[in-house]
Amino acid sequence: MALPLGASLGLAAPAWAARRENDAVLGEAGARHLLARTGFGGRPADLAAYAGLTRVAAVDRLLARPPTAPLHAPPADALEYVSPQRLKEMREEDRKAFQQERFRVGAEMRAWWLQEMIEADPSRALVERMTLFWHNHFVSSDQKVHAHSFMVRQNLLFRENALGNFGDLLHAVGKDPAMLVYLDGAQSRRESPNENFAREVMELFTLGRGHYQEGDIREAARAFTGWSIEPQTGEFRWRPFFHDTGVKTVLGRSGNFDGDQVLDILLAQPACAEFIAAKLWQDFVAPSGDDPAQARAIQRLAAVLRDSGYDLRATLRALLLSEAFWAPQNRGRLVKSPVDLVAGTVRTLDVTVPDALPLAFIVRNLGQDLFAPPNVRGWPGGEAWINSTSLLARKAFLERLLRGEDFVEPMRHFDGQQARYDDATPVMKRRTAQLREAFGQVGGRMDGDARFRLVAAWSAVRVDSSRLLDRFPDRRGLEAALLAVPPVNPLAAGGMNDAPTGLALIRALALDPAYQLL
């Protein structure tokens, strides 16, 4: 569904102005803005490829149906399903070993997803961005689900439907095993319907508060009975004997509804498209507020979503070609999440990451544990990411990443995952002993080899300042590539000749408060 700029959000702009904006070349700053908001930053080569494109050409390239399959297969251990019966039959010592192994596999699972984000080209990065968006919208957590295979399968579901149809995704999520466990739907029976999914699907997934009554939740819960899981395989199973076949009344409509019919009723509500449009706006454009112009723009974006039959690609195209998305006053309005900060930094600085395991722990330590949002509402985002503790941790990450070559030289020959702790030099052992400082409270749950792997992998993550500076020899160009807004702290008090250069210049920009913004 092709929507022209301006008309996509009903903006009152003359045709000649719309054409002028369509034909505008992005430049370095525009390319940085687009790739930071739609992915996790752009590598220098990506910025070069997009800087010479017009807005329409750049957005269409991003949305040109990128592959939704991951670049790398998920960890095989994370896909292995362990039935409740098998776990129950384990001996105590085997159960303890299983829990220890579960921690290791969970770490591998998080590292896998972060590696996907880091290595993705811009189009795939948009898929990963939307996968993360849906993970924080249709929330499930590994801490309650206790099945890595369910969480990985849900991740693949989000990725497959990232730019597809919201209605299709909603129906699939309702029968997703991770969701059925997380919101207790698998245990719902006609004699005692569980209301958790019915409540959250209205409040958090489709309509938002104020658009339903408690009676609607009770009636919808009856319709969702019968959606369950086969315990031996972990697959969705329809159990007709558990389903309430009576007449239900949901949002003014009555009938012998099943769960899919109730979801269709929700999708037909005007509030549904408005709710999803508002969440997309907050994630891609600016925080929600009382601005009447913003409210009207969100209403018009909701109309695109509704009129396209919930086509997410058409809706995102309208959003990304809106004046609001490109408006200077909306640059730097969003706070980087831990994933944005970590994945975005290594991408923007063109850092090679052979093993994302230490970065996954850093993201977790900064407050965004992938596959484990804090509650059913997900991560609150925005200014909640920043406090005195997290800001210090963010600064510490950037300082370690930009530490310089002297720090890593003693570790360089231990860069492979095959190196063992027993073979490490005293320098490496001291670094391993300092693991908790960098990676949080994980050291006590990993053996010596695993802890050493973290340090060895972290030592391999290095910034090659020469590559970045060759691409951006001019300070202004480097600023445009790294910052959404001008730096808060002047780089030199005495003029351009006193400004830092080389790695010191990159460090100064990365440690400026403006670097925390999108």
C-alpha positions in Angstrom: 0.0 0.0 0.0 1.9 3.0 -1.2 1.1 6.2 0.7 2.6 9.6 -0.3 4.3 11.8 2.2 1.9 14.1 4.0 -1.2 12.3 2.9 0.0 9.3 4.9 -0.8 11.3 8.1 -3.2 13.7 6.6 -0.8 16.6 7.0 -1.8 19.8 5.3 1.1 20.3 3.0 0.9 21.5 -0.6 1.8 19.0 -3.3 5.0 20.9 -4.3 6.2 20.8 -0.7 5.5 17.1 -0.4 7.4 16.4 -3.6 10.3 18.5 -2.3 10.5 16.5 0.9 10.2 13.3 -1.0 13.2 14.3 -3.2 15.3 15.5 -0.3 18.6 13.6 0.1 19.1 12.3 3.6 22.8 13.1 4.1 24.8 11.7 7.0 22.6 13.1 9.8 19.4 11.9 8.1 20.8 8.5 7.5 21.9 8.2 11.1 18.4 9.3 12.3 16.6 6.7 10.1 18.9 3.8 10.9 19.0 4.6 14.6 15.3 4.7 14.9 14.5 1.8 12.7 17.3 -0.5 13.7 20.2 -0.2 16.1 22.3 2.4 14.4 24.2 2.1 11.1 27.7 1.0 10.4 29.7 3.6 8.4 29.1 1.6 5.2 25.3 1.7 5.9 25.4 5.4 6.4 27.2 5.9 3.2 24.7 3.7 1.3 21.7 5.6 2.7 23.1 9.1 2.9 22.7 9.6 -0.9 19.1 8.3 -1.0 15.9 10.3 -0.8 13.5 9.7 2.1 11.2 7.7 -0.1 13.9 5.6 -1.6 15.5 4.9 1.8 12.2 3.9 3.5 11.3 1.7 0.6 14.7 0.0 0.7 14.2 -0.7 4.4 10.7 -2.1 3.8 11.5 -4.2 0.8 10.5 -7.4 2.4 13.7 -8.5 4.1 14.1 -12.1 5.1 12.5 -12.9 8.5 14.5 -16.0 9.2 17.4 -15.3 11.5 20.9 -15.1 10.1 22.0 -17.9 12.6 20.0 -20.8 13.8 19.0 -20.5 17.5 21.1 -22.5 19.9 20.1 -26.2 19.6 19.9 -26.6 23.3 17.4 -23.7 23.6 15.1 -25.5 21.1 15.0 -28.7 23.1 11.7 -29.1 25.0 11.8 -30.7 28.4 8.3 -31.9 29.4 7.0 -31.4 33.0 6.8 -35.1 33.4 10.5 -35.6 32.4 11.5 -32.9 34.9 9.4 -34.5 37.6 11.1 -37.8 37.2 14.6 -36.5 37.5 16.6 -37.3 40.6 17.5 -34.4 42.8 21.1 -34.1 41.7 20.0 -34.3 38.0 17.4 -31.6 38.6 20.1 -29.3 40.1 22.4 -30.0 37.2 19.5 -29.2 34.8 18.9 -25.9 36.5 22.6 -25.0 36.1 22.5 -26.0 32.5 19.4 -24.0 32.1 21.2 -20.8 33.1 23.9 -21.5 30.6 21.4 -22.1 27.8 19.5 -19.0 28.7 22.7 -17.0 28.4 23.4 -18.5 25.0 19.8 -17.7 23.9 20.2 -14.1 24.8 23.6 -13.8 23.1 22.1 -15.4 20.0 19.4 -12.7 19.7 21.8 -9.9 20.4 24.2 -11.3 17.7 21.3 -11.1 15.3 20.8 -7.5 16.1 24.5 -6.6 15.8 25.1 -8.4 12.4 21.8 -7.4 10.7 21.9 -5.2 7.6 19.5 -2.2 7.9 16.5 -4.1 6.5 17.0 -7.0 8.8 17.7 -4.6 11.6 14.2 -3.2 11.2 12.9 -6.8 11.5 14.9 -7.2 14.7 13.6 -3.8 16.0 10.1 -4.9 15.4 10.7 -8.3 17.0 11.9 -6.4 20.1 8.8 -4.2 19.9 6.5 -7.1 19.8 8.4 -8.8 22.6 7.7 -5.8 24.8 4.1 -5.6 23.6 3.0 -9.2 23.8 5.0 -9.8 26.9 6.1 -13.2 28.1 9.1 -13.9 30.4 11.4 -16.8 30.7 11.3 -16.4 34.4 7.8 -17.7 34.5 7.5 -19.7 31.4 10.6 -21.8 32.3 10.9 -23.3 28.8 13.6 -21.9 26.6 12.1 -23.6 23.6 8.8 -21.7 24.1 10.6 -18.4 24.3 12.7 -19.0 21.2 9.7 -20.2 19.2 7.8 -17.0 20.3 10.8 -14.9 19.2 10.7 -16.6 15.8 6.9 -15.9 15.6 7.5 -12.2 16.3 10.3 -12.1 13.7 8.1 -13.9 11.1 5.3 -11.4 11.6 7.4 -8.4 12.4 6.2 -6.4 9.3 3.2 -8.6 8.5 -0.4 -8.3 9.6 -1.2 -7.3 13.2 -4.4 -9.4 13.2 -2.6 -12.5 12.1 0.0 -11.9 14.8 -2.6 -11.4 17.5 -4.3 -14.7 16.6 -1.0 -16.5 16.6 0.1 -15.0 19.9 -3.2 -16.1 21.6 -2.3 -19.8 20.8 1.4 -19.4 21.5 2.7 -21.8 24.2 4.8 -19.2 25.9 1.8 -16.9 26.2 -0.5 -19.7 27.3 1.9 -20.5 30.2 2.7 -16.9 31.0 -0.9 -15.8 31.4 -2.2 -19.1 32.7 -4.4 -19.8 29.7 -3.3 -23.5 29.4 -5.0 -24.2 32.8 -8.3 -22.4 32.0 -11.4 -24.6 32.2 -15.1 -23.9 31.5 -15.8 -24.6 35.2 -13.3 -21.9 36.3 -12.2 -19.7 33.4 -8.9 -17.9 34.0 -9.2 -14.2 33.2 -5.5 -13.2 32.8 -5.3 -13.4 29.1 -8.7 -11.9 28.5 -7.8 -8.9 30.7 -4.3 -8.3 29.2 -5.4 -8.8 25.6 -7.9 -6.0 26.1 -5.8 -3.7 28.3 -2.3 -4.2 27.0 -2.5 -5.9 23.6 -5.4 -4.2 21.7 -7.7 -1.6 23.3 -6.1 0.0 26.3 -7.9 1.0 29.5 -11.3 2.7 29.3 -12.5 0.7 26.3 -14.0 -2.4 28.0 -15.8 -3.4 31.1 -15.1 -6.1 33.7 -18.0 -8.0 32.3 -16.3 -8.1 28.9 -13.3 -9.7 30.5 -15.3 -12.4 32.2 -17.2 -13.2 29.1 -14.1 -13.3 26.9 -12.3 -15.5 29.4 -15.1 -18.1 28.8 -14.4 -17.9 25.0 -10.7 -18.6 25.5 -11.3 -21.9 27.4 -10.0 -24.9 25.5 -6.8 -23.3 24.3 -4.2 -25.4 25.9 -0.8 -27.2 25.5 0.1 -30.8 24.9 2.5 -31.5 27.8 4.5 -34.2 26.0 5.3 -32.1 23.0 4.9 -28.5 24.1 2.6 -27.8 21.1 -0.7 -25.9 21.1 -3.7 -28.2 21.6 -7.4 -27.4 21.2 -9.3 -29.2 24.0 -13.1 -29.0 23.1 -14.2 -30.6 26.4 -12.6 -27.7 28.3 -14.4 -25.1 26.2 -17.4 -23.2 27.4 -20.0 -23.5 24.6 -22.5 -21.1 26.0 -23.5 -17.7 24.6 -21.1 -14.9 25.6 -21.6 -11.1 25.3 -18.4 -9.2 24.5 -18.3 -5.5 23.8 -22.0 -5.5 23.0 -22.0 -8.5 20.7 -23.5 -11.9 21.7 -22.9 -15.4 20.4 -21.4 -18.7 21.0 -18.0 -17.2 20.6 -14.6 -19.0 20.6 -11.3 -17.3 21.2 -10.6 -16.4 17.6 -14.0 -14.8 17.3 -13.4 -12.7 20.3 -10.1 -11.5 18.9 -11.9 -10.5 15.7 -14.3 -8.4 17.8 -11.4 -6.6 19.4 -9.7 -6.0 16.1 -13.0 -4.4 14.8 -13.0 -1.8 17.6 -11.7 1.7 16.5 -9.7 1.8 19.7 -7.5 -1.1 18.6 -5.9 0.6 15.7 -5.5 3.8 17.7 -3.8 1.9 20.6 -1.3 0.2 18.3 -0.6 3.4 16.3 0.1 5.3 19.6 2.6 2.6 20.7 4.4 2.7 17.3 4.5 6.5 17.5 6.1 6.4 21.0 8.7 3.9 19.8 9.6 5.5 16.6 8.8 9.3 16.8 8.4 10.8 20.3 7.0 10.2 23.8 3.3 10.6 24.2 2.0 14.0 25.4 -0.9 16.3 25.4 0.0 18.0 22.1 -3.3 18.1 20.0 -1.3 18.0 16.7 0.4 14.8 17.9 -3.0 13.3 18.8 -4.4 14.1 15.4 -1.3 12.6 13.7 -1.7 9.4 15.7 -5.4 9.2 14.7 -4.5 9.5 11.1 -1.8 6.9 11.4 -4.5 4.6 13.1 -6.6 5.2 10.0 -3.8 3.9 7.8 -3.5 0.8 10.0 -7.3 0.2 10.1 -7.9 0.9 6.4 -5.0 -1.3 5.3 -6.5 -4.2 7.2 -3.8 -4.0 9.9 -0.9 -4.1 7.4 2.1 -3.2 9.4 4.4 -2.5 6.5 2.0 0.1 5.1 1.6 1.6 8.5 5.3 1.9 9.1 5.8 3.4 5.7 3.3 6.1 6.5 5.0 6.7 9.8 8.5 6.8 8.5 7.5 9.3 5.7 5.7 11.6 8.0 6.9 15.1 8.7 6.9 14.4 12.4 9.4 11.5 12.1 11.9 13.8 10.4 11.1 17.0 12.3 14.2 18.5 14.0 12.3 19.0 17.2 11.8 15.2 17.4 15.5 14.4 17.1 16.9 13.3 20.4 13.5 12.9 21.9 13.9 9.2 22.7 16.2 7.7 25.3 18.4 4.8 24.1 17.4 1.5 25.7 20.2 -0.8 26.9 19.9 -2.7 23.7 20.1 0.5 21.7 23.1 1.6 23.6 25.1 -1.6 23.4 24.1 -3.0 20.0 23.9 0.5 18.5 27.3 1.4 19.8 29.1 -1.6 18.4 27.3 -1.1 15.1 27.9 2.6 14.9 31.6 2.3 15.8 31.9 -0.6 13.3 33.1 -3.0 16.0 33.5 -6.7 15.1 31.8 -8.9 17.7 32.8 -12.5 17.3 30.8 -13.6 20.5 28.0 -11.5 21.9 27.8 -13.3 25.2 29.4 -10.6 27.3 27.3 -7.9 25.6 24.2 -9.9 26.5 25.2 -9.8 30.2 26.0 -6.1 29.9 22.5 -5.4 28.5 21.0 -7.4 31.3 23.1 -5.5 33.9 21.9 -2.2 32.4 18.3 -3.2 33.0 17.0 -5.0 29.9 17.2 -8.7 30.3 16.2 -10.1 26.9 13.5 -12.8 27.1 12.6 -11.6 30.7 10.7 -8.2 30.8 10.0 -7.2 34.4 6.2 -7.7 34.3 3.3 -8.0 31.9 3.6 -4.3 31.0 7.1 -4.8 29.8 10.0 -2.4 30.1 8.6 1.1 30.7 11.3 2.7 28.5 11.9 6.4 28.0 13.3 8.3 30.9 12.9 5.2 33.1 16.1 3.9 31.5 18.1 6.7 33.1 18.9 7.1 36.8 22.0 7.8 38.8 22.9 4.1 38.9 22.2 3.2 35.3 23.9 6.3 34.0 27.1 5.3 35.7 26.8 1.8 34.4 26.2 3.1 30.8 29.3 5.3 31.1 31.4 2.4 32.5 30.4 0.3 29.4 31.4 3.0 27.0 34.7 3.7 28.8 35.6 0.0 28.8 34.7 -0.4 25.1 36.8 2.7 24.2 39.6 1.7 26.6 42.3 1.6 23.9 44.7 -1.1 22.8 46.9 -1.2 25.9 44.1 -2.8 27.9 43.6 -5.8 25.6 47.1 -6.5 24.5 47.8 -9.1 27.2 44.6 -10.9 26.3 44.9 -10.9 22.5 46.1 -14.5 22.2 43.1 -15.7 24.3 40.5 -14.4 21.9 39.0 -17.8 21.0 36.3 -19.6 22.8 38.5 -22.7 23.1 40.9 -21.1 25.6 40.6 -22.5 29.1 40.8 -20.7 32.4 43.5 -23.1 33.7 45.8 -22.0 30.8 45.3 -18.2 31.5 48.0 -15.8 32.4 47.8 -14.0 35.8 46.5 -11.0 33.9 43.6 -12.9 32.5 42.8 -14.5 35.9 42.7 -11.1 37.5 40.4 -9.9 34.8 38.2 -13.0 35.4 38.1 -12.2 39.1 36.8 -8.7 38.2 33.9 -10.2 36.2 31.2 -9.0 38.5 32.1 -5.3 38.0 31.4 -5.5 34.2 28.8 -8.2 33.9 26.7 -8.0 37.1 25.8 -10.8 39.4 26.6 -13.7 37.1 30.0 -14.9 38.3 28.7 -17.2 41.0 26.5 -19.1 38.6 29.2 -19.9 36.0 32.2 -22.2 36.2 35.7 -21.0 35.6 35.8 -21.8 31.9 32.5 -20.0 31.3 33.6 -17.0 33.3 36.9 -17.0 31.4 35.0 -17.2 28.1 33.2 -13.9 29.0 36.4 -12.1 29.6 38.1 -13.6 26.5 35.1 -12.7 24.4 35.0 -9.2 25.8 38.7 -8.6 25.1 38.0 -9.4 21.4 35.4 -6.5 21.2 37.6 -3.6 20.2 37.1 -0.3 18.5 39.3 0.3 15.5 39.3 4.0 15.5 41.2 4.3 12.3 38.5 2.7 10.2 35.8 5.1 11.7 38.0 8.1 11.3 38.9 7.3 7.7 35.2 7.3 7.0 34.6 10.5 8.9 37.8 12.6 8.9 35.8 15.7 9.6 34.7 16.3 13.2 31.3 17.6 12.1 30.7 14.5 10.0 31.7 12.3 13.0 29.3 14.2 15.2 26.5 13.8 12.7 27.2 10.0 12.5 27.2 9.5 16.3 24.8 12.1 17.8 21.1 12.8 17.4 21.6 16.4 18.6 24.7 18.6 19.1 26.9 17.6 22.0 26.0 19.0 25.4 29.6 19.6 26.4 31.8 21.6 24.0 34.7 19.6 22.7 37.2 22.4 23.1 37.1 25.7 25.0 39.9 27.2 23.0 38.8 26.6 19.5 38.9 23.8 16.9 42.7 23.3 17.2 42.3 22.3 20.8 39.6 19.7 20.2 40.4 16.0 20.9 41.3 13.8 17.9 41.5 10.1 17.1 40.1 7.7 19.7 39.9 10.6 22.2 37.5 12.4 19.9 35.3 9.3 19.6 35.4 8.8 23.3 34.4 12.4 24.0 31.4 12.1 21.7 30.3 8.8 23.1 30.6 10.0 26.7 28.6 13.2 26.0 25.1 13.1 27.4 23.7 13.6 23.9 24.9 10.1 23.0 22.2 8.6 25.3 19.5 10.0 23.0 18.0 8.7 19.7 
